[in-house]
C-alpha cells in the first residue's frame, strides 16, 4: 500500500529511506482513521496508542459504558417499537 500511495503521489518508493517509509506508513494510518470518520487529533492519538502497544479491542471503562447506555436509552425512548 505504501508503494502504491507514494507512486500515485509522483514519488519513487524505491528511493525512500527508512524514515520516509515509516512517515508514509504513519500518514496512511491516520488517513484511514479519518476515512472512517475519526477526527484528526483522535486519529493521531489512536495511532500513538497503537504504536505504544495498546489494544484497540480493549473495552472502555465501565463508567463510559454506563454513560453510553443511558444516552442510547434516552435517544430510543421516543422511537416506537424500540426495546428499552
Beta strands, then each sheet from edge to edge (+ up, - down):
end
